[in-house]
Amino acid sequence: RESPPPPAPPRLEASGVLTSAIIIQWEPPQEASGAPILYLELCFFNPDGMIQKRRVDTASRGFQISGLRPGDTVTEIRIRSANQMGFGAYCRRECQATTFCAVPDVPLNFRVVSKETSSITFAWDAPVFLGGAPLVEWELSGFTPRGDLIVVFVPHGEAREYTIADPPHGSEGFWLLDCGVKCRNEVGWSKKAETCHARSLDGAPPHPDRMNARMREQNARQRAALDLLQFAIHAGGEAEKGAERAARQPARLKKALMEEAENHVMKAEELLVEAIQAAEESGFKAMGIAQPKEDIEARMLLERLRQKRVKRWGASRRGIMI
C-alpha cells in the first residue's frame, strides 16, 4: 500500500521586518501516518516576478527572505512537505508581505530654467530611489537678501517645476539665496538638494552690508542644522522601532535580524551626533536663541538608543528553533 502524501504545514504567515527582509513563519506539519517527512519546500515570487524555491529543514519554523529593498513585495508564498514518495499539496492559504518603506533620496539636478522681471522658475528631477513609496510633495525654499525664509510646498508628487513670483521686500531686487528643494513620501522628508542662488531679470545685487551677509549665512546654517536634526530624529526613530521588532523575533531569526538592526542603530547614532554638533556650531546659543525642540529631542533619542543597545533591546534568549 502506497504511503499517503505528506501534509503541508498549517498557518503560514509573513510580515515585513526592517526595510530589507521578510520573515515567514509556520506551524510544524502534523505527523503523517506513512513515510516520514524529509524536508519542506518554500515557494514564492520575488519582486521581479521570478519564482523562487527553497528547501527547508523539517525542524525549521521560519525563513528569512533577505536582499530586498524598501517597499518590495514578495507574493504567492506557499509551503509543502516532501517524503520519499514525493511532494504533498501546498498549504491551503498562501500569503504575501511587503518590506517597510524608507525616506526618499535627494532630488537631482536642481536648477533655474527661466527668469522674468518678477519671477524665477526652478526645475528638478526626481530622486532615483523613492523609498518604496510614491512621492507626496516637494518643499522649495530660499532666503531673501534680508534673511527672510521663503518656503513653498508643491503638493503633487509628479511636479518637476515651480515658479516663485512677487516675494516679500521686492524693493531690494528679486534675489533668492541658498535655494533648494527636497521631497517627501509617506515616511518622511529627504535631505535638501544642493543649493544655489538665483535672481530675476530686474533683480539688483543683494544689499552689500556685511552684517546682513553674516545674518544670511547664519540663518542658512541654522536652517540646515534644523533640517539635519529632523532627518536624524526620523532615522533614529525608525532604527529604534526596527531593533525592537527584531528583538521580539524567534531565537534563530533574531540573530540575523539583530545584526542588521544594530547596524541601522549605530548609523542613526552617528547621524544624531553629527546633527547635534551642527546645531551647536550654527550659533543658536551665541545669538541668545532658545534651544530648538529638535535639538532636545535628538539628544534624548541618542541617549535612549545607547541605553537600549547596551541592554540588547530587552531581547529574550528564548525562542523557537529554525
C-alpha contacts under 8 A as a table, 3 or more apart, distances in Angstrom:
res1	aa1	res2	aa2	distance
3	S	33	S	7.87
3	S	34	G	4.73
3	S	35	A	6.08
3	S	85	M	7.27
4	P	32	A	7.91
4	P	33	S	7.63
4	P	34	G	5.96
4	P	35	A	7.93
5	P	34	G	7.98
5	P	82	A	7.97
5	P	83	N	7.71
5	P	85	M	7.37
5	P	86	G	7.42
5	P	87	F	6.71
5	P	88	G	4.77
5	P	89	A	7.62
6	P	32	A	5.98
6	P	34	G	7.82
6	P	35	A	7.86
6	P	36	P	7.93
6	P	37	I	6.55
6	P	81	S	5.75
6	P	82	A	6.26
6	P	83	N	6.54
6	P	87	F	6.94
6	P	88	G	4.93
6	P	89	A	7.76
7	P	29	P	6.15
7	P	30	Q	6.76
7	P	31	E	7.97
7	P	32	A	6.76
7	P	80	R	7.37
7	P	81	S	6.29
7	P	88	G	6.05
7	P	89	A	6.99
8	A	29	P	5.67
8	A	79	I	6.73
8	A	80	R	4.67
8	A	81	S	5.32
8	A	88	G	6.72
8	A	89	A	6.40
8	A	90	Y	5.92
8	A	91	C	5.14
9	P	12	L	7.25
9	P	26	W	6.45
9	P	27	E	5.77
9	P	28	P	5.29
9	P	29	P	4.03
9	P	30	Q	7.33
9	P	79	I	7.04
9	P	80	R	6.73
9	P	81	S	7.40
9	P	91	C	6.34
10	P	26	W	6.49
10	P	27	E	5.63
10	P	28	P	7.09
10	P	29	P	6.42
10	P	91	C	6.42
10	P	92	R	7.81
11	R	26	W	5.59
11	R	27	E	6.06
11	R	93	R	7.54
12	L	24	I	7.31
12	L	25	Q	5.95
12	L	26	W	4.51
12	L	27	E	7.13
12	L	78	R	7.65
12	L	79	I	7.85
12	L	91	C	7.60
12	L	93	R	7.03
12	L	94	E	7.10
12	L	95	C	7.30
13	E	24	I	5.77
13	E	25	Q	5.33
13	E	26	W	6.23
13	E	95	C	6.60
14	A	22	I	6.91
14	A	23	I	5.65
14	A	24	I	4.36
14	A	25	Q	6.28
14	A	95	C	6.71
14	A	96	Q	6.40
14	A	97	A	5.79
15	S	22	I	5.83
15	S	23	I	5.61
15	S	24	I	6.74
15	S	96	Q	7.99
15	S	97	A	5.43
15	S	98	T	7.21
15	S	99	T	7.84
16	G	19	T	7.53
16	G	21	A	6.49
16	G	22	I	4.62
16	G	23	I	6.46
16	G	97	A	5.93
16	G	98	T	5.47
16	G	99	T	4.45
16	G	100	F	6.22
17	V	20	S	7.20
17	V	21	A	5.54
17	V	22	I	5.41
17	V	23	I	6.63
17	V	99	T	6.29
17	V	100	F	6.91
17	V	242	G	7.27
17	V	245	R	7.36
17	V	246	A	7.41
18	L	21	A	6.47
18	L	99	T	6.80
18	L	100	F	5.95
18	L	242	G	5.31
18	L	261	A	7.55
19	T	68	L	7.47
19	T	69	R	6.34
19	T	70	P	4.75
19	T	71	G	7.46
19	T	99	T	5.21
19	T	100	F	4.66
19	T	101	C	6.16
19	T	102	A	7.10
20	S	66	S	6.12
20	S	67	G	5.86
20	S	68	L	4.43
20	S	69	R	5.08
20	S	70	P	6.04
20	S	99	T	6.30
20	S	100	F	7.74
21	A	64	Q	6.66
21	A	65	I	5.50
21	A	66	S	4.43
21	A	67	G	6.51
21	A	68	L	5.75
21	A	69	R	7.98
21	A	99	T	6.40
22	I	64	Q	5.75
22	I	65	I	5.18
22	I	66	S	6.67
22	I	97	A	6.98
22	I	98	T	7.37
22	I	99	T	6.41
23	I	62	G	7.05
23	I	63	F	5.91
23	I	64	Q	4.66
23	I	65	I	6.43
24	I	62	G	5.34
24	I	63	F	5.17
24	I	64	Q	6.28
24	I	65	I	7.86
25	Q	61	R	5.77
25	Q	62	G	4.14
25	Q	63	F	6.56
26	W	61	R	5.57
26	W	62	G	6.21
27	E	61	R	6.36
28	P	58	T	7.75
28	P	59	A	7.80
28	P	61	R	6.71
29	P	81	S	7.98
31	E	36	P	7.75
32	A	35	A	7.01
32	A	36	P	6.66
32	A	37	I	7.59
35	A	83	N	6.25
35	A	84	Q	6.83
35	A	85	M	7.83
36	P	83	N	6.04
36	P	84	Q	7.89
37	I	40	L	7.92
37	I	58	T	7.27
37	I	81	S	6.50
37	I	82	A	5.67
37	I	83	N	4.62
37	I	84	Q	7.83
38	L	57	D	7.87
38	L	58	T	6.84
38	L	81	S	7.68
38	L	82	A	5.80
38	L	83	N	5.02
38	L	84	Q	7.26
39	Y	55	R	6.83
39	Y	56	V	5.98
39	Y	57	D	5.16
39	Y	58	T	5.01
39	Y	81	S	6.17
39	Y	82	A	5.62
39	Y	83	N	7.20
40	L	55	R	5.85
40	L	56	V	4.99
40	L	57	D	6.18
40	L	58	T	5.95
40	L	79	I	6.90
40	L	80	R	5.74
40	L	81	S	4.52
40	L	82	A	6.04
41	E	53	K	6.71
41	E	54	R	5.70
41	E	55	R	4.72
41	E	56	V	5.98
41	E	79	I	5.61
41	E	80	R	5.44
41	E	81	S	6.25
41	E	82	A	7.42
42	L	53	K	5.57
42	L	54	R	5.07
42	L	55	R	6.37
42	L	56	V	7.05
42	L	77	I	7.35
42	L	78	R	5.92
42	L	79	I	4.48
42	L	80	R	6.78
43	C	51	I	7.15
43	C	52	Q	5.68
43	C	53	K	4.49
43	C	54	R	6.51
43	C	76	E	7.68
43	C	77	I	5.74
43	C	78	R	5.21
43	C	79	I	6.06
44	F	51	I	5.73
44	F	52	Q	5.36
44	F	53	K	6.64
44	F	74	V	6.85
44	F	75	T	6.04
44	F	76	E	5.32
44	F	77	I	4.33
44	F	78	R	6.35
45	F	48	D	7.68
45	F	49	G	5.44
45	F	50	M	5.33
45	F	51	I	4.36
45	F	52	Q	5.88
45	F	74	V	5.80
45	F	75	T	5.25
45	F	76	E	6.13
45	F	77	I	7.09
46	N	49	G	5.40
46	N	50	M	5.53
46	N	51	I	6.45
46	N	52	Q	6.88
46	N	73	T	7.25
46	N	74	V	5.04
46	N	75	T	6.85
47	P	50	M	7.47
47	P	72	D	5.89
47	P	73	T	5.51
47	P	74	V	5.64
47	P	75	T	7.80
56	V	60	S	6.77
57	D	60	S	5.46
59	A	321	M	7.12
59	A	322	I	6.58
60	S	63	F	7.77
60	S	321	M	6.22
60	S	322	I	4.05
61	R	320	I	7.10
61	R	321	M	6.66
61	R	322	I	5.36
62	G	253	L	7.68
62	G	322	I	5.96
63	F	253	L	7.69
63	F	322	I	7.59
64	Q	253	L	7.33
65	I	68	L	7.67
68	L	72	D	6.32
68	L	99	T	7.58
69	R	72	D	5.59
69	R	99	T	7.26
69	R	132	G	7.46
70	P	99	T	5.51
70	P	100	F	5.49
70	P	101	C	4.52
70	P	102	A	6.06
70	P	131	G	5.90
70	P	132	G	4.92
71	G	98	T	5.94
71	G	99	T	5.10
71	G	100	F	5.69
71	G	101	C	4.91
71	G	102	A	7.98
71	G	131	G	6.99
71	G	132	G	3.90
71	G	133	A	6.42
72	D	98	T	5.48
72	D	99	T	5.58
72	D	132	G	6.90
73	T	96	Q	7.14
73	T	97	A	5.68
73	T	98	T	4.19
73	T	99	T	6.61
74	V	77	I	7.32
74	V	96	Q	5.59
74	V	97	A	5.62
74	V	98	T	6.40
75	T	95	C	6.67
75	T	96	Q	4.41
75	T	97	A	6.79
76	E	94	E	5.69
76	E	95	C	5.70
76	E	96	Q	5.88
77	I	94	E	5.34
77	I	95	C	5.18
77	I	96	Q	5.87
78	R	90	Y	6.24
78	R	91	C	6.26
78	R	93	R	7.56
78	R	94	E	5.10
78	R	95	C	7.12
79	I	90	Y	5.45
79	I	91	C	5.77
80	R	87	F	6.97
80	R	88	G	6.09
80	R	89	A	5.98
80	R	90	Y	4.51
80	R	91	C	6.10
81	S	87	F	5.85
81	S	88	G	5.58
81	S	89	A	7.56
81	S	90	Y	7.74
82	A	85	M	7.58
82	A	86	G	5.40
82	A	87	F	4.29
82	A	88	G	6.10
83	N	86	G	5.40
83	N	87	F	6.55
91	C	94	E	6.87
100	F	132	G	7.95
101	C	131	G	5.53
101	C	132	G	5.09
101	C	133	A	6.34
101	C	187	V	6.81
102	A	131	G	4.52
102	A	132	G	6.65
102	A	133	A	7.89
102	A	187	V	6.01
102	A	188	G	7.76
103	V	130	L	7.22
103	V	131	G	5.10
103	V	184	R	7.16
103	V	185	N	6.59
103	V	187	V	5.60
103	V	188	G	5.33
103	V	189	W	6.06
103	V	190	S	5.82
104	P	127	P	7.07
104	P	129	F	5.89
104	P	130	L	4.37
104	P	131	G	4.44
104	P	132	G	7.98
104	P	183	C	7.24
104	P	184	R	6.90
104	P	185	N	6.88
104	P	188	G	7.89
104	P	189	W	7.08
104	P	190	S	5.30
105	D	127	P	5.50
105	D	128	V	7.01
105	D	129	F	5.60
105	D	130	L	6.36
105	D	131	G	7.25
105	D	190	S	5.66
105	D	191	K	7.13
106	V	127	P	5.72
106	V	182	K	6.48
106	V	183	C	7.40
106	V	190	S	5.59
106	V	191	K	5.45
106	V	192	K	6.24
106	V	193	A	5.61
107	P	110	F	7.24
107	P	124	W	6.79
107	P	125	D	5.94
107	P	126	A	5.14
107	P	127	P	4.51
107	P	181	V	7.06
107	P	182	K	6.15
107	P	183	C	6.89
107	P	192	K	7.56
107	P	193	A	5.71
108	L	124	W	6.01
108	L	125	D	4.91
108	L	126	A	6.08
108	L	127	P	5.73
108	L	193	A	6.84
109	N	123	A	7.94
109	N	124	W	5.31
109	N	125	D	5.82
110	F	122	F	7.29
110	F	123	A	5.91
110	F	124	W	4.33
110	F	125	D	6.99
110	F	180	G	7.13
110	F	181	V	7.25
110	F	193	A	6.83
110	F	194	E	7.20
110	F	195	T	7.79
111	R	122	F	5.70
111	R	123	A	5.53
111	R	124	W	6.30
111	R	196	C	7.76
112	V	115	K	7.81
112	V	120	I	7.21
112	V	121	T	5.94
112	V	122	F	4.51
112	V	123	A	6.31
112	V	198	A	7.22
113	V	121	T	5.78
113	V	122	F	5.68
113	V	123	A	6.37
114	S	120	I	6.14
114	S	121	T	5.23
114	S	122	F	7.34
115	K	118	S	7.95
115	K	119	S	6.04
115	K	120	I	4.70
115	K	121	T	6.32
115	K	199	R	7.53
115	K	200	S	5.20
115	K	201	L	5.96
116	E	119	S	5.08
116	E	120	I	6.33
116	E	200	S	5.67
116	E	201	L	5.50
116	E	202	D	7.91
117	T	200	S	5.58
117	T	201	L	4.79
117	T	202	D	5.17
117	T	203	G	7.65
118	S	165	A	5.80
118	S	166	D	5.95
118	S	174	F	6.78
118	S	200	S	5.97
118	S	201	L	7.38
118	S	202	D	7.20
119	S	163	T	6.62
119	S	164	I	5.57
119	S	165	A	4.15
119	S	166	D	6.60
119	S	174	F	7.75
119	S	200	S	5.80
120	I	163	T	5.60
120	I	164	I	5.47
120	I	165	A	6.56
120	I	198	A	7.56
120	I	199	R	6.95
120	I	200	S	5.77
121	T	161	E	7.06
121	T	162	Y	5.66
121	T	163	T	4.08
121	T	164	I	6.32
122	F	161	E	5.65
122	F	162	Y	5.50
122	F	163	T	6.20
123	A	160	R	5.60
123	A	161	E	4.24
123	A	162	Y	6.54
124	W	160	R	5.47
124	W	161	E	6.54
125	D	160	R	6.23
126	A	160	R	7.45
127	P	130	L	6.27
129	F	132	G	7.58
130	L	133	A	6.18
130	L	134	P	6.73
130	L	135	L	6.88
130	L	185	N	7.65
131	G	185	N	7.58
133	A	185	N	6.15
133	A	186	E	6.79
134	P	157	G	7.30
134	P	185	N	5.90
134	P	186	E	7.60
135	L	157	G	4.65
135	L	158	E	7.42
135	L	183	C	6.93
135	L	184	R	5.70
135	L	185	N	4.41
135	L	186	E	7.51
136	V	155	P	6.56
136	V	156	H	6.15
136	V	157	G	4.53
136	V	183	C	7.62
136	V	184	R	5.70
136	V	185	N	5.07
136	V	186	E	7.01
137	E	153	F	6.88
137	E	154	V	5.57
137	E	155	P	4.39
137	E	156	H	5.33
137	E	157	G	4.74
137	E	183	C	5.90
137	E	184	R	5.57
137	E	185	N	7.26
138	W	153	F	5.72
138	W	154	V	5.00
138	W	155	P	6.47
138	W	156	H	7.59
138	W	157	G	6.85
138	W	181	V	6.77
138	W	182	K	5.70
138	W	183	C	4.36
138	W	184	R	6.33
139	E	151	V	6.82
139	E	152	V	5.77
139	E	153	F	4.63
139	E	154	V	6.25
139	E	181	V	5.49
139	E	182	K	5.37
139	E	183	C	6.24
140	L	151	V	5.83
140	L	152	V	5.15
140	L	153	F	6.33
140	L	154	V	7.53
140	L	179	C	7.30
140	L	180	G	5.87
140	L	181	V	4.48
140	L	182	K	6.83
141	S	149	L	7.18
141	S	150	I	5.45
141	S	151	V	4.38
141	S	152	V	6.21
141	S	178	D	7.95
141	S	179	C	5.48
141	S	180	G	5.62
141	S	181	V	6.43
142	G	149	L	5.93
142	G	150	I	5.38
142	G	151	V	6.79
142	G	176	L	5.61
142	G	177	L	5.48
142	G	178	D	5.32
142	G	179	C	4.09
142	G	180	G	6.57
143	F	146	R	7.70
143	F	147	G	5.49
143	F	148	D	5.41
143	F	149	L	4.58
143	F	150	I	5.91
143	F	176	L	5.33
143	F	177	L	4.88
143	F	178	D	6.36
143	F	179	C	7.08
143	F	216	R	7.50
143	F	220	A	7.85
144	T	147	G	5.27
144	T	148	D	5.25
144	T	149	L	6.57
144	T	150	I	7.38
144	T	168	P	7.93
144	T	174	F	7.88
144	T	175	W	6.05
144	T	176	L	5.09
144	T	177	L	6.24
145	P	148	D	7.40
145	P	172	E	7.60
145	P	175	W	6.49
145	P	176	L	6.99
145	P	177	L	7.10
145	P	206	P	5.45
145	P	207	H	6.52
145	P	212	N	7.58
145	P	213	A	7.93
145	P	216	R	7.21
146	R	207	H	7.95
146	R	212	N	6.50
146	R	216	R	7.12
147	G	212	N	7.41
147	G	215	M	6.59
147	G	216	R	4.81
147	G	219	N	6.74
150	I	167	P	7.99
154	V	157	G	7.82
154	V	159	A	7.32
154	V	162	Y	7.71
156	H	159	A	5.53
159	A	162	Y	7.91
164	I	167	P	7.38
166	D	170	G	6.80
166	D	174	F	7.96
167	P	170	G	6.07
167	P	174	F	7.15
169	H	172	E	6.03
169	H	173	G	7.85
170	G	173	G	5.42
170	G	174	F	5.76
171	S	174	F	7.87
172	E	203	G	7.77
172	E	204	A	6.79
172	E	206	P	7.23
172	E	207	H	7.43
173	G	200	S	7.98
173	G	202	D	6.76
173	G	203	G	4.12
173	G	204	A	4.58
173	G	205	P	7.04
173	G	206	P	7.36
174	F	199	R	5.62
174	F	200	S	5.59
174	F	202	D	7.12
174	F	203	G	4.52
174	F	204	A	7.01
175	W	197	H	7.65
175	W	198	A	5.94
175	W	199	R	4.33
175	W	200	S	6.74
175	W	203	G	6.02
175	W	204	A	7.55
175	W	205	P	7.48
175	W	206	P	6.79
176	L	179	C	6.44
176	L	197	H	5.86
176	L	198	A	5.28
176	L	199	R	6.11
177	L	196	C	6.74
177	L	197	H	4.50
177	L	198	A	6.47
178	D	195	T	5.06
178	D	196	C	5.12
178	D	197	H	5.44
178	D	220	A	7.24
179	C	195	T	5.05
179	C	196	C	5.21
179	C	197	H	6.00
179	C	198	A	7.49
180	G	192	K	6.24
180	G	193	A	5.56
180	G	194	E	6.30
180	G	195	T	4.63
180	G	196	C	6.80
181	V	192	K	5.57
181	V	193	A	5.48
181	V	195	T	7.94
182	K	189	W	6.96
182	K	190	S	5.76
182	K	191	K	6.03
182	K	192	K	4.60
182	K	193	A	6.03
183	C	189	W	5.70
183	C	190	S	5.52
183	C	191	K	7.88
183	C	192	K	7.97
184	R	187	V	7.42
184	R	188	G	5.35
184	R	189	W	4.29
184	R	190	S	6.14
185	N	188	G	5.63
185	N	189	W	6.80
188	G	234	H	7.48
189	W	231	F	7.16
190	S	231	F	7.51
191	K	227	D	7.51
191	K	228	L	7.62
191	K	231	F	7.21
192	K	195	T	7.89
199	R	202	D	7.93
199	R	203	G	5.53
200	S	203	G	5.00
205	P	208	P	7.93
207	H	212	N	7.39
208	P	212	N	7.57
208	P	213	A	7.22
209	D	212	N	5.43
209	D	213	A	6.47
210	R	213	A	4.98
210	R	214	R	6.19
211	M	214	R	5.09
211	M	215	M	6.13
212	N	215	M	4.98
212	N	216	R	6.13
213	A	216	R	5.15
213	A	217	E	6.26
214	R	217	E	5.10
214	R	218	Q	6.04
215	M	218	Q	4.92
215	M	219	N	6.01
216	R	219	N	5.10
216	R	220	A	6.10
217	E	220	A	5.10
217	E	221	R	6.24
218	Q	221	R	5.16
218	Q	222	Q	6.21
218	Q	282	S	6.76
218	Q	283	G	7.43
219	N	222	Q	5.10
219	N	223	R	6.07
220	A	223	R	5.12
220	A	224	A	6.12
221	R	224	A	5.09
221	R	225	A	6.04
221	R	282	S	5.47
222	Q	225	A	4.93
222	Q	226	L	6.19
222	Q	279	A	6.89
222	Q	282	S	5.19
222	Q	283	G	7.42
222	Q	284	F	7.43
223	R	226	L	5.17
223	R	227	D	6.22
224	A	227	D	5.05
224	A	228	L	6.18
225	A	228	L	5.12
225	A	229	L	6.14
225	A	275	A	6.54
225	A	278	A	5.58
225	A	279	A	5.08
225	A	282	S	6.79
226	L	229	L	4.98
226	L	230	Q	6.20
226	L	279	A	7.07
226	L	294	E	7.04
227	D	230	Q	5.23
227	D	231	F	6.22
228	L	231	F	5.06
228	L	232	A	6.02
228	L	275	A	5.52
229	L	232	A	5.09
229	L	233	I	6.05
229	L	272	L	7.05
229	L	275	A	5.12
229	L	276	I	6.94
229	L	279	A	7.75
229	L	294	E	6.13
229	L	295	D	6.68
229	L	298	A	6.75
230	Q	233	I	5.14
230	Q	234	H	6.27
230	Q	294	E	6.58
231	F	234	H	5.25
231	F	235	A	6.24
232	A	235	A	5.04
232	A	236	G	5.95
232	A	268	A	6.67
232	A	271	L	5.64
232	A	272	L	5.22
232	A	275	A	6.74
232	A	298	A	7.45
233	I	236	G	5.07
233	I	237	G	6.04
233	I	272	L	7.00
233	I	294	E	7.90
233	I	297	E	7.47
233	I	298	A	5.75
233	I	301	L	7.36
234	H	237	G	5.13
234	H	238	E	6.23
235	A	238	E	5.22
235	A	239	A	6.14
235	A	268	A	5.84
236	G	239	A	5.04
236	G	240	E	6.06
236	G	265	V	6.80
236	G	268	A	4.92
236	G	269	E	6.94
236	G	272	L	7.44
236	G	301	L	7.13
236	G	302	L	7.74
236	G	305	L	7.90
237	G	240	E	5.07
237	G	241	K	6.28
237	G	301	L	7.75
238	E	241	K	5.21
238	E	242	G	6.09
239	A	242	G	5.04
239	A	243	A	6.13
239	A	261	A	6.77
239	A	264	H	5.56
239	A	265	V	5.11
239	A	268	A	6.79
240	E	243	A	5.27
240	E	244	E	6.26
240	E	265	V	6.69
240	E	305	L	6.81
241	K	244	E	5.16
241	K	245	R	6.18
242	G	245	R	5.13
242	G	246	A	6.17
242	G	261	A	6.11
243	A	246	A	5.02
243	A	247	A	6.11
243	A	258	M	6.50
243	A	261	A	4.93
243	A	262	E	6.82
243	A	265	V	7.53
243	A	313	W	7.03
244	E	247	A	5.10
244	E	248	R	6.61
244	E	313	W	6.13
245	R	248	R	5.40
245	R	249	Q	6.88
246	A	249	Q	5.39
246	A	254	K	5.95
246	A	257	L	5.49
246	A	258	M	5.63
246	A	261	A	6.97
247	A	254	K	6.23
247	A	258	M	6.62
247	A	312	R	7.90
247	A	313	W	6.32
247	A	314	G	6.99
247	A	315	A	4.64
247	A	316	S	7.33
248	R	254	K	7.51
248	R	315	A	6.47
248	R	316	S	7.58
249	Q	253	L	6.25
249	Q	254	K	5.25
249	Q	319	G	7.67
250	P	253	L	5.49
250	P	254	K	5.72
250	P	318	R	7.48
250	P	319	G	4.45
250	P	320	I	5.37
250	P	321	M	7.53
251	A	254	K	5.00
251	A	255	K	6.87
251	A	316	S	7.99
251	A	317	R	6.52
251	A	318	R	5.97
251	A	319	G	4.18
251	A	320	I	5.84
251	A	321	M	6.66
251	A	322	I	7.84
252	R	255	K	5.89
252	R	256	A	7.70
252	R	319	G	7.33
252	R	320	I	7.18
252	R	321	M	6.03
252	R	322	I	5.46
253	L	256	A	5.93
253	L	257	L	6.31
253	L	322	I	7.17
254	K	257	L	5.11
254	K	258	M	5.67
255	K	258	M	5.31
255	K	259	E	6.34
256	A	259	E	5.28
256	A	260	E	6.57
257	L	260	E	5.27
257	L	261	A	6.03
258	M	261	A	4.82
258	M	262	E	5.82
259	E	262	E	5.18
259	E	263	N	6.38
260	E	263	N	5.20
260	E	264	H	6.45
261	A	264	H	5.09
261	A	265	V	6.22
262	E	265	V	4.96
262	E	266	M	6.12
262	E	309	R	7.69
263	N	266	M	5.22
263	N	267	K	6.22
264	H	267	K	5.24
264	H	268	A	6.13
265	V	268	A	4.96
265	V	269	E	6.13
265	V	305	L	7.25
266	M	269	E	4.99
266	M	270	E	6.28
267	K	270	E	5.12
267	K	271	L	6.25
268	A	271	L	5.02
268	A	272	L	6.12
269	E	272	L	5.03
269	E	273	V	6.19
269	E	302	L	6.06
269	E	305	L	7.41
269	E	306	R	7.96
270	E	273	V	5.18
270	E	274	E	6.20
271	L	274	E	5.04
271	L	275	A	6.10
272	L	275	A	5.03
272	L	276	I	6.09
272	L	298	A	6.36
272	L	299	R	7.70
272	L	302	L	6.52
273	V	276	I	5.18
273	V	277	Q	6.18
273	V	302	L	7.74
274	E	277	Q	5.24
274	E	278	A	6.17
275	A	278	A	5.04
275	A	279	A	6.20
276	I	279	A	5.08
276	I	280	E	6.33
276	I	295	D	6.40
276	I	298	A	7.16
276	I	299	R	7.34
277	Q	280	E	5.08
277	Q	281	E	6.21
278	A	281	E	5.08
278	A	282	S	6.07
279	A	282	S	5.14
279	A	283	G	7.32
279	A	284	F	7.33
279	A	295	D	7.17
280	E	283	G	6.12
280	E	284	F	6.91
280	E	285	K	7.60
283	G	286	A	5.05
283	G	287	M	6.22
284	F	287	M	5.47
284	F	288	G	6.44
284	F	289	I	5.11
284	F	290	A	7.03
284	F	291	Q	6.85
285	K	288	G	5.02
285	K	289	I	5.69
285	K	290	A	7.06
285	K	291	Q	7.20
286	A	289	I	7.57
291	Q	295	D	6.76
291	Q	296	I	7.30
292	P	295	D	5.32
292	P	296	I	6.71
293	K	296	I	5.08
293	K	297	E	6.09
294	E	297	E	5.02
294	E	298	A	5.98
295	D	298	A	5.11
295	D	299	R	6.26
296	I	299	R	5.30
296	I	300	M	6.30
297	E	300	M	5.19
297	E	301	L	6.08
298	A	301	L	5.11
298	A	302	L	6.07
299	R	302	L	5.14
299	R	303	E	6.30
300	M	303	E	5.26
300	M	304	R	6.15
301	L	304	R	4.99
301	L	305	L	6.10
302	L	305	L	5.23
302	L	306	R	6.30
303	E	306	R	5.21
303	E	307	Q	6.25
304	R	307	Q	5.20
304	R	308	K	6.12
305	L	308	K	5.22
305	L	309	R	5.98
306	R	309	R	5.16
306	R	310	V	6.32
307	Q	310	V	5.26
307	Q	311	K	6.44
308	K	311	K	5.02
308	K	312	R	6.02
308	K	313	W	4.96
308	K	314	G	7.61
309	R	312	R	4.89
309	R	313	W	5.91
310	V	313	W	7.68
311	K	314	G	6.06
312	R	315	A	5.85
316	S	319	G	7.65
